[in-house]
Amino acid sequence: MENLYIFSGLGADKRVFNYLDFSKYNANFIDWINPFEKESIEAYAKRLTSQITSEKPILIGLSFGGIMAVEVGKIIDSKKIILIASAKNKSEIPFYYRLAGFLNLHKLIPTKLMKSSNFLSFWFFGIDSKKNKILLTEILKDTDETFLGWAIDKIVNWKNTHIHKNLKHIHGTRDRILPIQFVKSDIKIVNGGHFMTIDKFEELNIVLENLIKN
């Protein structure tokens, strides 16, 4: 049985994987921990490895969780890394985010504002249904502001150029947070947005099973 370690999105928890079927595997969900002040992404990844107890695991990361899976995969011997709606190196972070990081513009936006759910956040995440809007609202509400601010800073200033030897990247063609034109994905989910673990779960279950098996 494969050992999976699964990293959720920015500030989110395993609720974003509610509809994905990991029952055939030994699936473990990584818990976010509070970052230290001015802690580097590498140091944070090192601390997350204390939750990984299996040898040569498969790491699965969604969005910011994919970035952390990449960083953890540089520390431990991982069999495979699977990214969902994420980025595998700094060049896949859109240039306007990197420019904001260079100019420190991201620090001008209050984290409380980023936690609010409204028509704009629903549009960015590609959410249409009332049920999914409620779920996103709950996730954003539960997001720790300190963690959110720290993580956004790490995303816009990410310097990684290393790509794991066995990395697979799944990306939606309608992702508005990390647009597909900036990434080189192995598998495209047609009309998939940044919330596709919820609204494209049937297709994702098939894709993930094939990637884990092969």
N, C-alpha and C positions, 0 to 999 in steps of 0.2 A: 504494500500500500504506500502510495506516494505521500510524503510529508509536505504539506503546503503551509506557507506562512503568508498571510494576506494583510496588506496595508491599505487602509481606507483613505478616502480623500481628505482634503484640508479641513481639519477640525471635526470631520464626521466620524462615525463609528460603524460597526458592522451592519447597521440598518440599511446601508446602501447596497448590501449584498443579500438582502432578504430573499430575493427571487432566484439567486444563483444556486445551483445544486452542487454542493461539495460533499455529498453524503458518501461517495465512493472513496474518499480520501481521508487522511488524518489532517483535518483542516484546523489551523490555529490563527486566530485574529490578533494581530499586533495592537496593543494598547498604546495610544499616544501618551507620552510623559511630559511633565512640565519642563520646558527648556530653561537652562540657566541663562542669566543675563549675558548677552553678547556671545553665546555659545555658537561655535561653528557647526555647520551641517555635518561635517565629518565626525566631530565629537558626539553630536546627538545620535548619529547612526551607530556609533560604537556602543553607546549606552543601550540602544534598542536591541543589540545582539544578545543581551542577557535573556531576552524572551525566546530566543531560538535555541532549542536543545537537540535538534536532530542533525545528523550529518548529511551533507549535500542535499539540502532542501530545495524545493521549487518556491521561488518568491513571486508573489502576484501583487501588483500595486496599481491602484486607481488614482489618477490625477497626481496630487502631491505625494500620495502614497507610492506612486511609481518612481518618483524622484528619489524617495527614501529607499525604495527597494534597490535602485541602482547603487546608491551609496553603501548600503549594507552588503550588496553583492561584491563590492570592492574589498570588503573586510573578511567575509567568510566564503568558503568554497561552496558555491551554489550550483546545483545541477542545471537550473534554468531560471530565467527571469521573464515574466510575462507582464507587459504594461498594457493598461487599459486607459484610453483618453489621457495620455501623459506625455512626457518628453524624456528622451534617453540621454541627451547631452545639451550643452548650453545653446547650440545653434538652433535647437527646436523650440526654445523659448522665444516667442514673437519679439521682434526687434523693439517694438514700442514698450514692452515690459522691461526689456534690458536698458532702454534709454531712461525709463522712469527710475530704474535702480541706480543708474549712473548719476542721475541728477537728484536722487533722493526724493523724487516727487511722490512716491508711494507713501512716504511718511507724513504727507500733508492730509491724507484721507483718514478720518477717524475710523478706527476698527469697528466702533458701534454702528457706523453707517454701512460697513461691509456686511454686518450681521443681519441687516434688515431685509425682509422679503417683500418684493413689490413686482410690478409688471416687468421692470428692467431685469431683475435677477431671474425671473421666470424665463424671460427671453434668452438671456445668456446661457442658462442651463438647458434650454430647449424643452421646457415643460409646458404641456397643454392641459392635462387632466387635473381636475380639482383634487383628486386623491394624492397625486404626486406633488402638487403645490403645497398641500398640507404637510407632507413628509419633509419637503425641502425647508419649509418654514420652521418645523420643529428642529431639524438638524442645525440650521443657522442659529436659532435661539440658544441651542445647547453648546454652541462653539465657544471655547474659552478665548476671550479677547487677547490675552497676552500671547497665547499660542498662535492665534491667527496673525497678529502683527509680526511675530518672529518668523513664522513660516513664509509669509509674503515677502519679507526681506530676503530670505534665503532663495526663494524662487527667482526673483528679479536679478539677483546677484550670483546665480549659480555659475560655476566655472568649469563644470565637468566636461571632459572631452573623451573619457574612456567609455567604450562600449563593450559590454560583456560578450564573451564568445558565443553564448547560446541565449540570445535575447530575442523575444518575439513581441511585436508591437501591434496592438489592436486599436484602431481609431475610427471614430464616426465621421462621416462626410459632412455632417451639419454641426460639428463642434464649434461653438462660437467663443469659447474661452481659450482653447488651444486650437485654432483653425488648422485644418488638415494640410493646407498648402505649406505650412512651416515644418511638417514632420514627414519622415519616411517610414510609413507603416507597412507591415507585412500583410495585414488583413484589414480591409475597409468594411465597416458596417454602414450600409447605405441608409441615409437619413438618421444615423445615430448621432445624438448630441452628447453633451458632457454628463448627462444623467442616464446614459444608456444601460447601466447595470439594472435600472428599474424598468425602463420602457422598451428595452430591446433584449430582455433577459433570455427569451427563448432562443434567439439566434446566438447570443453570447454563450449560452450553456453548451451548444453544439461545438462552437469554435474552441472554447476552453477545454472541453473534453479531448478534442483532437490534438491540441497543443500540449496538453499534459501527458497524453498517451505516447505521442511520437517525438 
